[in-house]
Amino acid sequence: MSAAVVQYVFKPNPGINVQELIALIKEAADLWRKHGADVSLWNVQVGEIGNMTFVARAESAAKMGATVDALNEDQTFVAWRAKNMKAGLATWVRSNQAYEIPI
């Protein structure tokens, strides 16, 4: 089986409290972990400097699908999405979903 990742790239909005943004990201990370994903947060240092990337990883595409399905059914996650949008701390840049190719 090949691993799968989902990547959410965003840019913190100017003048925001970064600690508030990190707290929201930690809440999301806990929810993704609860439903089986391995998560990490990245700060872009070359290229699109200033962007951040939240990455969720699963052992397979099937497990990623199960994780996303569980998140979408989790009312805590649904509430987190609304809270995140209302906070206005970051602007979405792009999302990617990728599957590992064993070499």
Biopython code that builds the backbone (N, CA, C, O; Angstrom):
import numpy as np
from Bio.PDB.StructureBuilder import StructureBuilder

atoms = [
    (1, "MET", "N", (0.837, -1.192, 0.000)),
    (1, "MET", "CA", (0.000, 0.000, 0.000)),
    (1, "MET", "C", (0.877, 1.248, 0.000)),
    (1, "MET", "O", (1.957, 1.267, 0.590)),
    (2, "SER", "N", (0.403, 2.258, -0.654)),
    (2, "SER", "CA", (1.113, 3.532, -0.701)),
    (2, "SER", "C", (0.458, 4.532, 0.235)),
    (2, "SER", "O", (-0.766, 4.573, 0.361)),
    (3, "ALA", "N", (1.272, 5.328, 0.882)),
    (3, "ALA", "CA", (0.768, 6.366, 1.772)),
    (3, "ALA", "C", (0.062, 7.453, 0.972)),
    (3, "ALA", "O", (0.273, 7.599, -0.232)),
    (4, "ALA", "N", (-0.768, 8.200, 1.656)),
    (4, "ALA", "CA", (-1.464, 9.333, 1.045)),
    (4, "ALA", "C", (-1.319, 10.545, 1.966)),
    (4, "ALA", "O", (-1.296, 10.410, 3.189)),
    (5, "VAL", "N", (-1.223, 11.724, 1.363)),
    (5, "VAL", "CA", (-1.166, 12.961, 2.133)),
    (5, "VAL", "C", (-2.159, 13.972, 1.577)),
    (5, "VAL", "O", (-2.471, 13.985, 0.386)),
    (6, "VAL", "N", (-2.639, 14.808, 2.471)),
    (6, "VAL", "CA", (-3.424, 15.974, 2.095)),
    (6, "VAL", "C", (-2.658, 17.171, 2.636)),
    (6, "VAL", "O", (-2.224, 17.179, 3.789)),
    (7, "GLN", "N", (-2.498, 18.182, 1.785)),
    (7, "GLN", "CA", (-1.718, 19.362, 2.141)),
    (7, "GLN", "C", (-2.606, 20.587, 1.985)),
    (7, "GLN", "O", (-3.201, 20.811, 0.930)),
    (8, "TYR", "N", (-2.686, 21.371, 3.047)),
    (8, "TYR", "CA", (-3.432, 22.631, 3.010)),
    (8, "TYR", "C", (-2.419, 23.768, 3.159)),
    (8, "TYR", "O", (-1.785, 23.909, 4.204)),
    (9, "VAL", "N", (-2.275, 24.570, 2.114)),
    (9, "VAL", "CA", (-1.334, 25.681, 2.111)),
    (9, "VAL", "C", (-2.124, 26.966, 2.381)),
    (9, "VAL", "O", (-3.157, 27.212, 1.760)),
    (10, "PHE", "N", (-1.631, 27.766, 3.302)),
    (10, "PHE", "CA", (-2.313, 29.010, 3.678)),
    (10, "PHE", "C", (-1.278, 30.057, 4.054)),
    (10, "PHE", "O", (-0.120, 29.744, 4.331)),
    (11, "LYS", "N", (-1.719, 31.301, 4.057)),
    (11, "LYS", "CA", (-0.847, 32.417, 4.420)),
    (11, "LYS", "C", (-1.478, 33.152, 5.608)),
    (11, "LYS", "O", (-2.629, 33.582, 5.530)),
    (12, "PRO", "N", (-0.730, 33.296, 6.700)),
    (12, "PRO", "CA", (-1.265, 34.079, 7.821)),
    (12, "PRO", "C", (-1.577, 35.503, 7.353)),
    (12, "PRO", "O", (-0.793, 36.109, 6.623)),
    (13, "ASN", "N", (-2.703, 36.019, 7.771)),
    (13, "ASN", "CA", (-3.083, 37.381, 7.392)),
    (13, "ASN", "C", (-2.216, 38.396, 8.133)),
    (13, "ASN", "O", (-1.846, 38.168, 9.285)),
    (14, "PRO", "N", (-1.889, 39.514, 7.484)),
    (14, "PRO", "CA", (-1.041, 40.528, 8.120)),
    (14, "PRO", "C", (-1.639, 41.019, 9.440)),
    (14, "PRO", "O", (-2.842, 41.254, 9.552)),
    (15, "GLY", "N", (-0.771, 41.165, 10.423)),
    (15, "GLY", "CA", (-1.163, 41.752, 11.701)),
    (15, "GLY", "C", (-1.879, 40.816, 12.666)),
    (15, "GLY", "O", (-2.296, 41.249, 13.740)),
    (16, "ILE", "N", (-2.029, 39.552, 12.311)),
    (16, "ILE", "CA", (-2.754, 38.636, 13.202)),
    (16, "ILE", "C", (-1.872, 38.229, 14.378)),
    (16, "ILE", "O", (-0.655, 38.412, 14.352)),
    (17, "ASN", "N", (-2.500, 37.679, 15.398)),
    (17, "ASN", "CA", (-1.791, 37.091, 16.517)),
    (17, "ASN", "C", (-1.451, 35.658, 16.114)),
    (17, "ASN", "O", (-2.335, 34.806, 16.029)),
    (18, "VAL", "N", (-0.179, 35.398, 15.869)),
    (18, "VAL", "CA", (0.248, 34.096, 15.382)),
    (18, "VAL", "C", (-0.068, 32.997, 16.404)),
    (18, "VAL", "O", (-0.370, 31.869, 16.015)),
    (19, "GLN", "N", (-0.004, 33.304, 17.682)),
    (19, "GLN", "CA", (-0.313, 32.299, 18.697)),
    (19, "GLN", "C", (-1.770, 31.839, 18.609)),
    (19, "GLN", "O", (-2.070, 30.672, 18.860)),
    (20, "GLU", "N", (-2.675, 32.759, 18.253)),
    (20, "GLU", "CA", (-4.076, 32.373, 18.051)),
    (20, "GLU", "C", (-4.203, 31.431, 16.867)),
    (20, "GLU", "O", (-4.968, 30.468, 16.917)),
    (21, "LEU", "N", (-3.455, 31.703, 15.797)),
    (21, "LEU", "CA", (-3.471, 30.837, 14.627)),
    (21, "LEU", "C", (-2.926, 29.454, 14.979)),
    (21, "LEU", "O", (-3.518, 28.443, 14.602)),
    (22, "ILE", "N", (-1.821, 29.404, 15.687)),
    (22, "ILE", "CA", (-1.225, 28.120, 16.079)),
    (22, "ILE", "C", (-2.197, 27.336, 16.958)),
    (22, "ILE", "O", (-2.300, 26.116, 16.827)),
    (23, "ALA", "N", (-2.908, 28.021, 17.849)),
    (23, "ALA", "CA", (-3.888, 27.339, 18.704)),
    (23, "ALA", "C", (-4.991, 26.695, 17.861)),
    (23, "ALA", "O", (-5.401, 25.566, 18.132)),
    (24, "LEU", "N", (-5.472, 27.411, 16.836)),
    (24, "LEU", "CA", (-6.484, 26.834, 15.937)),
    (24, "LEU", "C", (-5.934, 25.629, 15.180)),
    (24, "LEU", "O", (-6.629, 24.630, 15.003)),
    (25, "ILE", "N", (-4.692, 25.728, 14.740)),
    (25, "ILE", "CA", (-4.065, 24.630, 14.013)),
    (25, "ILE", "C", (-3.917, 23.414, 14.924)),
    (25, "ILE", "O", (-4.143, 22.286, 14.488)),
    (26, "LYS", "N", (-3.542, 23.632, 16.178)),
    (26, "LYS", "CA", (-3.426, 22.521, 17.125)),
    (26, "LYS", "C", (-4.770, 21.837, 17.341)),
    (26, "LYS", "O", (-4.831, 20.613, 17.459)),
    (27, "GLU", "N", (-5.845, 22.616, 17.393)),
    (27, "GLU", "CA", (-7.185, 22.029, 17.522)),
    (27, "GLU", "C", (-7.474, 21.120, 16.323)),
    (27, "GLU", "O", (-7.956, 19.999, 16.488)),
    (28, "ALA", "N", (-7.178, 21.608, 15.127)),
    (28, "ALA", "CA", (-7.397, 20.811, 13.921)),
    (28, "ALA", "C", (-6.528, 19.555, 13.952)),
    (28, "ALA", "O", (-6.998, 18.468, 13.616)),
    (29, "ALA", "N", (-5.274, 19.700, 14.348)),
    (29, "ALA", "CA", (-4.364, 18.562, 14.399)),
    (29, "ALA", "C", (-4.900, 17.475, 15.324)),
    (29, "ALA", "O", (-4.851, 16.291, 14.993)),
    (30, "ASP", "N", (-5.411, 17.880, 16.480)),
    (30, "ASP", "CA", (-5.978, 16.908, 17.419)),
    (30, "ASP", "C", (-7.134, 16.143, 16.788)),
    (30, "ASP", "O", (-7.263, 14.935, 16.986)),
    (31, "LEU", "N", (-7.965, 16.836, 16.037)),
    (31, "LEU", "CA", (-9.113, 16.179, 15.392)),
    (31, "LEU", "C", (-8.659, 15.233, 14.292)),
    (31, "LEU", "O", (-9.175, 14.120, 14.186)),
    (32, "TRP", "N", (-7.703, 15.655, 13.471)),
    (32, "TRP", "CA", (-7.176, 14.769, 12.429)),
    (32, "TRP", "C", (-6.549, 13.530, 13.063)),
    (32, "TRP", "O", (-6.752, 12.415, 12.583)),
    (33, "ARG", "N", (-5.779, 13.725, 14.153)),
    (33, "ARG", "CA", (-5.157, 12.578, 14.840)),
    (33, "ARG", "C", (-6.221, 11.644, 15.411)),
    (33, "ARG", "O", (-6.093, 10.423, 15.323)),
    (34, "LYS", "N", (-7.263, 12.217, 15.990)),
    (34, "LYS", "CA", (-8.362, 11.425, 16.561)),
    (34, "LYS", "C", (-8.928, 10.443, 15.531)),
    (34, "LYS", "O", (-9.357, 9.342, 15.876)),
    (35, "HIS", "N", (-8.921, 10.857, 14.273)),
    (35, "HIS", "CA", (-9.497, 10.037, 13.214)),
    (35, "HIS", "C", (-8.443, 9.300, 12.384)),
    (35, "HIS", "O", (-8.743, 8.806, 11.297)),
    (36, "GLY", "N", (-7.209, 9.226, 12.893)),
    (36, "GLY", "CA", (-6.221, 8.334, 12.310)),
    (36, "GLY", "C", (-5.102, 8.916, 11.476)),
    (36, "GLY", "O", (-4.263, 8.165, 10.978)),
    (37, "ALA", "N", (-5.058, 10.223, 11.304)),
    (37, "ALA", "CA", (-3.999, 10.814, 10.473)),
    (37, "ALA", "C", (-2.772, 11.173, 11.315)),
    (37, "ALA", "O", (-2.866, 11.438, 12.514)),
    (38, "ASP", "N", (-1.653, 11.171, 10.662)),
    (38, "ASP", "CA", (-0.407, 11.699, 11.195)),
    (38, "ASP", "C", (-0.348, 13.130, 10.676)),
    (38, "ASP", "O", (-0.526, 13.327, 9.474)),
    (39, "VAL", "N", (-0.112, 14.126, 11.498)),
    (39, "VAL", "CA", (-0.141, 15.508, 11.017)),
    (39, "VAL", "C", (1.139, 16.255, 11.350)),
    (39, "VAL", "O", (1.849, 15.924, 12.300)),
    (40, "SER", "N", (1.414, 17.272, 10.540)),
    (40, "SER", "CA", (2.564, 18.141, 10.784)),
    (40, "SER", "C", (2.262, 19.524, 10.212)),
    (40, "SER", "O", (1.402, 19.689, 9.348)),
    (41, "LEU", "N", (2.988, 20.496, 10.716)),
    (41, "LEU", "CA", (2.849, 21.879, 10.261)),
    (41, "LEU", "C", (4.204, 22.338, 9.753)),
    (41, "LEU", "O", (5.233, 22.096, 10.384)),
    (42, "TRP", "N", (4.191, 23.004, 8.605)),
    (42, "TRP", "CA", (5.423, 23.440, 7.946)),
    (42, "TRP", "C", (5.367, 24.934, 7.668)),
    (42, "TRP", "O", (4.304, 25.488, 7.388)),
    (43, "ASN", "N", (6.518, 25.573, 7.749)),
    (43, "ASN", "CA", (6.660, 26.976, 7.389)),
    (43, "ASN", "C", (7.517, 27.035, 6.120)),
    (43, "ASN", "O", (8.637, 26.523, 6.106)),
    (44, "VAL", "N", (7.005, 27.645, 5.073)),
    (44, "VAL", "CA", (7.739, 27.689, 3.801)),
    (44, "VAL", "C", (8.899, 28.676, 3.926)),
    (44, "VAL", "O", (8.716, 29.825, 4.327)),
    (45, "GLN", "N", (10.097, 28.203, 3.573)),
    (45, "GLN", "CA", (11.287, 29.032, 3.685)),
    (45, "GLN", "C", (11.878, 29.429, 2.337)),
    (45, "GLN", "O", (12.635, 30.396, 2.254)),
    (46, "VAL", "N", (11.541, 28.694, 1.286)),
    (46, "VAL", "CA", (12.036, 28.999, -0.052)),
    (46, "VAL", "C", (10.844, 28.949, -0.999)),
    (46, "VAL", "O", (9.998, 28.062, -0.888)),
    (47, "GLY", "N", (10.777, 29.876, -1.908)),
    (47, "GLY", "CA", (9.655, 29.915, -2.851)),
    (47, "GLY", "C", (8.584, 30.856, -2.336)),
    (47, "GLY", "O", (8.764, 32.074, -2.337)),
    (48, "GLU", "N", (7.490, 30.302, -1.903)),
    (48, "GLU", "CA", (6.359, 31.108, -1.411)),
    (48, "GLU", "C", (6.550, 31.426, 0.066)),
    (48, "GLU", "O", (5.777, 30.993, 0.920)),
    (49, "ILE", "N", (7.595, 32.191, 0.344)),
    (49, "ILE", "CA", (7.972, 32.525, 1.716)),
    (49, "ILE", "C", (6.786, 33.173, 2.435)),
    (49, "ILE", "O", (6.098, 34.036, 1.889)),
    (50, "GLY", "N", (6.573, 32.736, 3.659)),
    (50, "GLY", "CA", (5.478, 33.258, 4.471)),
    (50, "GLY", "C", (4.275, 32.335, 4.495)),
    (50, "GLY", "O", (3.439, 32.433, 5.394)),
    (51, "ASN", "N", (4.172, 31.433, 3.513)),
    (51, "ASN", "CA", (3.091, 30.456, 3.540)),
    (51, "ASN", "C", (3.387, 29.400, 4.585)),
    (51, "ASN", "O", (4.539, 29.160, 4.945)),
    (52, "MET", "N", (2.330, 28.780, 5.063)),
    (52, "MET", "CA", (2.443, 27.643, 5.968)),
    (52, "MET", "C", (1.682, 26.491, 5.336)),
    (52, "MET", "O", (0.795, 26.699, 4.509)),
    (53, "THR", "N", (2.034, 25.280, 5.728)),
    (53, "THR", "CA", (1.400, 24.095, 5.180)),
    (53, "THR", "C", (1.050, 23.128, 6.298)),
    (53, "THR", "O", (1.908, 22.728, 7.085)),
    (54, "PHE", "N", (-0.222, 22.758, 6.356)),
    (54, "PHE", "CA", (-0.701, 21.721, 7.272)),
    (54, "PHE", "C", (-0.769, 20.439, 6.450)),
    (54, "PHE", "O", (-1.431, 20.394, 5.413)),
    (55, "VAL", "N", (-0.083, 19.399, 6.915)),
    (55, "VAL", "CA", (-0.025, 18.147, 6.169)),
    (55, "VAL", "C", (-0.603, 17.027, 7.028)),
    (55, "VAL", "O", (-0.203, 16.835, 8.176)),
    (56, "ALA", "N", (-1.548, 16.293, 6.449)),
    (56, "ALA", "CA", (-2.112, 15.110, 7.100)),
    (56, "ALA", "C", (-1.705, 13.901, 6.275)),
    (56, "ALA", "O", (-1.848, 13.903, 5.052)),
    (57, "ARG", "N", (-1.198, 12.868, 6.940)),
    (57, "ARG", "CA", (-0.698, 11.674, 6.257)),
    (57, "ARG", "C", (-1.435, 10.448, 6.774)),
    (57, "ARG", "O", (-1.743, 10.351, 7.962)),
    (58, "ALA", "N", (-1.715, 9.521, 5.877)),
    (58, "ALA", "CA", (-2.313, 8.240, 6.240)),
    (58, "ALA", "C", (-1.539, 7.130, 5.542)),
    (58, "ALA", "O", (-0.843, 7.371, 4.556)),
    (59, "GLU", "N", (-1.666, 5.922, 6.058)),
    (59, "GLU", "CA", (-0.917, 4.782, 5.521)),
    (59, "GLU", "C", (-1.340, 4.402, 4.112)),
    (59, "GLU", "O", (-0.568, 3.782, 3.381)),
    (60, "SER", "N", (-2.551, 4.762, 3.723)),
    (60, "SER", "CA", (-3.053, 4.394, 2.398)),
    (60, "SER", "C", (-4.147, 5.365, 1.977)),
    (60, "SER", "O", (-4.654, 6.140, 2.788)),
    (61, "ALA", "N", (-4.502, 5.312, 0.705)),
    (61, "ALA", "CA", (-5.599, 6.139, 0.208)),
    (61, "ALA", "C", (-6.904, 5.762, 0.905)),
    (61, "ALA", "O", (-7.722, 6.629, 1.213)),
    (62, "ALA", "N", (-7.095, 4.465, 1.152)),
    (62, "ALA", "CA", (-8.308, 4.010, 1.830)),
    (62, "ALA", "C", (-8.398, 4.578, 3.242)),
    (62, "ALA", "O", (-9.464, 5.013, 3.678)),
    (63, "LYS", "N", (-7.266, 4.572, 3.956)),
    (63, "LYS", "CA", (-7.267, 5.117, 5.318)),
    (63, "LYS", "C", (-7.463, 6.632, 5.297)),
    (63, "LYS", "O", (-8.115, 7.185, 6.183)),
    (64, "MET", "N", (-6.901, 7.303, 4.292)),
    (64, "MET", "CA", (-7.124, 8.752, 4.179)),
    (64, "MET", "C", (-8.602, 9.028, 3.940)),
    (64, "MET", "O", (-9.174, 9.932, 4.549)),
    (65, "GLY", "N", (-9.218, 8.256, 3.061)),
    (65, "GLY", "CA", (-10.641, 8.419, 2.801)),
    (65, "GLY", "C", (-11.467, 8.197, 4.045)),
    (65, "GLY", "O", (-12.403, 8.951, 4.308)),
    (66, "ALA", "N", (-11.137, 7.168, 4.824)),
    (66, "ALA", "CA", (-11.863, 6.894, 6.063)),
    (66, "ALA", "C", (-11.676, 8.035, 7.062)),
    (66, "ALA", "O", (-12.610, 8.403, 7.773)),
    (67, "THR", "N", (-10.474, 8.587, 7.111)),
    (67, "THR", "CA", (-10.204, 9.710, 8.008)),
    (67, "THR", "C", (-11.031, 10.933, 7.613)),
    (67, "THR", "O", (-11.653, 11.568, 8.465)),
    (68, "VAL", "N", (-11.035, 11.258, 6.332)),
    (68, "VAL", "CA", (-11.793, 12.419, 5.855)),
    (68, "VAL", "C", (-13.290, 12.209, 6.076)),
    (68, "VAL", "O", (-13.991, 13.136, 6.480)),
    (69, "ASP", "N", (-13.782, 10.999, 5.815)),
    (69, "ASP", "CA", (-15.199, 10.708, 6.069)),
    (69, "ASP", "C", (-15.531, 10.906, 7.549)),
    (69, "ASP", "O", (-16.550, 11.507, 7.888)),
    (70, "ALA", "N", (-14.667, 10.397, 8.422)),
    (70, "ALA", "CA", (-14.905, 10.534, 9.865)),
    (70, "ALA", "C", (-14.869, 11.999, 10.296)),
    (70, "ALA", "O", (-15.680, 12.426, 11.117)),
    (71, "LEU", "N", (-13.935, 12.762, 9.749)),
    (71, "LEU", "CA", (-13.861, 14.191, 10.082)),
    (71, "LEU", "C", (-15.140, 14.916, 9.663)),
    (71, "LEU", "O", (-15.678, 15.726, 10.417)),
    (72, "ASN", "N", (-15.613, 14.624, 8.470)),
    (72, "ASN", "CA", (-16.817, 15.291, 7.962)),
    (72, "ASN", "C", (-18.061, 14.946, 8.760)),
    (72, "ASN", "O", (-19.035, 15.698, 8.741)),
    (73, "GLU", "N", (-18.042, 13.817, 9.462)),
    (73, "GLU", "CA", (-19.170, 13.416, 10.303)),
    (73, "GLU", "C", (-19.016, 13.884, 11.750)),
    (73, "GLU", "O", (-19.964, 13.808, 12.531)),
    (74, "ASP", "N", (-17.832, 14.366, 12.108)),
    (74, "ASP", "CA", (-17.531, 14.791, 13.475)),
    (74, "ASP", "C", (-18.026, 16.228, 13.683)),
    (74, "ASP", "O", (-17.489, 17.163, 13.089)),
    (75, "GLN", "N", (-19.031, 16.395, 14.511)),
    (75, "GLN", "CA", (-19.612, 17.720, 14.724)),
    (75, "GLN", "C", (-18.619, 18.697, 15.351)),
    (75, "GLN", "O", (-18.746, 19.908, 15.169)),
    (76, "THR", "N", (-17.643, 18.186, 16.080)),
    (76, "THR", "CA", (-16.597, 19.055, 16.629)),
    (76, "THR", "C", (-15.759, 19.642, 15.507)),
    (76, "THR", "O", (-15.366, 20.808, 15.563)),
    (77, "PHE", "N", (-15.483, 18.830, 14.480)),
    (77, "PHE", "CA", (-14.718, 19.324, 13.334)),
    (77, "PHE", "C", (-15.540, 20.312, 12.510)),
    (77, "PHE", "O", (-15.017, 21.321, 12.038)),
    (78, "VAL", "N", (-16.808, 20.022, 12.341)),
    (78, "VAL", "CA", (-17.701, 20.947, 11.620)),
    (78, "VAL", "C", (-17.710, 22.300, 12.332)),
    (78, "VAL", "O", (-17.641, 23.345, 11.684)),
    (79, "ALA", "N", (-17.795, 22.279, 13.662)),
    (79, "ALA", "CA", (-17.779, 23.524, 14.448)),
    (79, "ALA", "C", (-16.409, 24.205, 14.338)),
    (79, "ALA", "O", (-16.326, 25.432, 14.286)),
    (80, "TRP", "N", (-15.340, 23.407, 14.305)),
    (80, "TRP", "CA", (-14.001, 23.991, 14.170)),
    (80, "TRP", "C", (-13.874, 24.734, 12.847)),
    (80, "TRP", "O", (-13.308, 25.827, 12.803)),
    (81, "ARG", "N", (-14.396, 24.151, 11.765)),
    (81, "ARG", "CA", (-14.339, 24.829, 10.457)),
    (81, "ARG", "C", (-14.978, 26.209, 10.524)),
    (81, "ARG", "O", (-14.414, 27.186, 10.031)),
    (82, "ALA", "N", (-16.159, 26.287, 11.135)),
    (82, "ALA", "CA", (-16.857, 27.576, 11.249)),
    (82, "ALA", "C", (-16.042, 28.544, 12.099)),
    (82, "ALA", "O", (-15.918, 29.721, 11.760)),
    (83, "LYS", "N", (-15.489, 28.048, 13.200)),
    (83, "LYS", "CA", (-14.666, 28.878, 14.086)),
    (83, "LYS", "C", (-13.436, 29.410, 13.343)),
    (83, "LYS", "O", (-13.076, 30.579, 13.483)),
    (84, "ASN", "N", (-12.801, 28.550, 12.561)),
    (84, "ASN", "CA", (-11.614, 28.931, 11.809)),
    (84, "ASN", "C", (-11.941, 30.018, 10.781)),
    (84, "ASN", "O", (-11.214, 31.003, 10.652)),
    (85, "MET", "N", (-13.034, 29.829, 10.059)),
    (85, "MET", "CA", (-13.420, 30.833, 9.054)),
    (85, "MET", "C", (-13.754, 32.166, 9.707)),
    (85, "MET", "O", (-13.364, 33.224, 9.214)),
    (86, "LYS", "N", (-14.473, 32.107, 10.814)),
    (86, "LYS", "CA", (-14.866, 33.339, 11.522)),
    (86, "LYS", "C", (-13.649, 34.078, 12.079)),
    (86, "LYS", "O", (-13.638, 35.308, 12.130)),
    (87, "ALA", "N", (-12.628, 33.330, 12.494)),
    (87, "ALA", "CA", (-11.434, 33.945, 13.081)),
    (87, "ALA", "C", (-10.694, 34.822, 12.077)),
    (87, "ALA", "O", (-10.112, 35.836, 12.462)),
    (88, "GLY", "N", (-10.706, 34.455, 10.805)),
    (88, "GLY", "CA", (-10.069, 35.272, 9.771)),
    (88, "GLY", "C", (-8.568, 35.452, 9.939)),
    (88, "GLY", "O", (-8.023, 36.501, 9.597)),
    (89, "LEU", "N", (-7.902, 34.434, 10.465)),
    (89, "LEU", "CA", (-6.477, 34.557, 10.755)),
    (89, "LEU", "C", (-5.566, 34.223, 9.577)),
    (89, "LEU", "O", (-4.395, 34.602, 9.565)),
    (90, "ALA", "N", (-6.105, 33.513, 8.591)),
    (90, "ALA", "CA", (-5.268, 33.092, 7.460)),
    (90, "ALA", "C", (-6.104, 33.058, 6.193)),
    (90, "ALA", "O", (-7.334, 33.023, 6.233)),
    (91, "THR", "N", (-5.404, 33.068, 5.071)),
    (91, "THR", "CA", (-6.040, 32.995, 3.759)),
    (91, "THR", "C", (-5.567, 31.723, 3.057)),
    (91, "THR", "O", (-4.369, 31.456, 2.961)),
    (92, "TRP", "N", (-6.533, 30.949, 2.571)),
    (92, "TRP", "CA", (-6.231, 29.715, 1.866)),
    (92, "TRP", "C", (-5.480, 30.039, 0.585)),
    (92, "TRP", "O", (-5.820, 30.997, -0.109)),
    (93, "VAL", "N", (-4.458, 29.246, 0.267)),
    (93, "VAL", "CA", (-3.686, 29.386, -0.965)),
    (93, "VAL", "C", (-4.018, 28.243, -1.917)),
    (93, "VAL", "O", (-4.361, 28.477, -3.076)),
    (94, "ARG", "N", (-3.916, 27.002, -1.428)),
    (94, "ARG", "CA", (-4.215, 25.830, -2.258)),
    (94, "ARG", "C", (-4.273, 24.595, -1.370)),
    (94, "ARG", "O", (-3.836, 24.611, -0.219)),
    (95, "SER", "N", (-4.814, 23.545, -1.925)),
    (95, "SER", "CA", (-4.795, 22.233, -1.279)),
    (95, "SER", "C", (-4.314, 21.212, -2.303)),
    (95, "SER", "O", (-4.552, 21.355, -3.502)),
    (96, "ASN", "N", (-3.642, 20.194, -1.816)),
    (96, "ASN", "CA", (-3.178, 19.105, -2.670)),
    (96, "ASN", "C", (-3.447, 17.784, -1.971)),
    (96, "ASN", "O", (-3.387, 17.692, -0.745)),
    (97, "GLN", "N", (-3.739, 16.777, -2.755)),
    (97, "GLN", "CA", (-3.808, 15.433, -2.235)),
    (97, "GLN", "C", (-2.870, 14.609, -3.098)),
    (97, "GLN", "O", (-2.941, 14.648, -4.326)),
    (98, "ALA", "N", (-1.986, 13.859, -2.441)),
    (98, "ALA", "CA", (-0.974, 13.109, -3.186)),
    (98, "ALA", "C", (-0.851, 11.697, -2.642)),
    (98, "ALA", "O", (-1.109, 11.436, -1.467)),
    (99, "TYR", "N", (-0.455, 10.803, -3.515)),
    (99, "TYR", "CA", (-0.243, 9.413, -3.161)),
    (99, "TYR", "C", (1.200, 9.066, -3.426)),
    (99, "TYR", "O", (1.757, 9.423, -4.464)),
    (100, "GLU", "N", (1.798, 8.375, -2.492)),
    (100, "GLU", "CA", (3.198, 7.983, -2.587)),
    (100, "GLU", "C", (3.384, 6.938, -3.696)),
    (100, "GLU", "O", (2.565, 6.035, -3.867)),
    (101, "ILE", "N", (4.460, 7.086, -4.424)),
    (101, "ILE", "CA", (4.836, 6.108, -5.439)),
    (101, "ILE", "C", (6.090, 5.411, -4.916)),
    (101, "ILE", "O", (7.166, 6.009, -4.881)),
    (102, "PRO", "N", (5.955, 4.174, -4.519)),
    (102, "PRO", "CA", (7.141, 3.457, -4.018)),
    (102, "PRO", "C", (8.203, 3.344, -5.118)),
    (102, "PRO", "O", (7.894, 2.973, -6.251)),
    (103, "ILE", "N", (9.435, 3.661, -4.780)),
    (103, "ILE", "CA", (10.532, 3.546, -5.746)),
    (103, "ILE", "C", (11.691, 2.770, -5.147)),
    (103, "ILE", "O", (12.708, 2.570, -5.810)),
]
sb = StructureBuilder()
sb.init_structure("model")
sb.init_model(0)
sb.init_chain("A")
sb.init_seg("    ")
for serial, (resi, resn, name, xyz) in enumerate(atoms, 1):
    if name == "N":
        sb.init_residue(resn, " ", resi, " ")
    sb.init_atom(name, np.array(xyz, "f"), 0.0, 1.0, " ", f" {name:<3s}", serial, name[0])
structure = sb.get_structure()
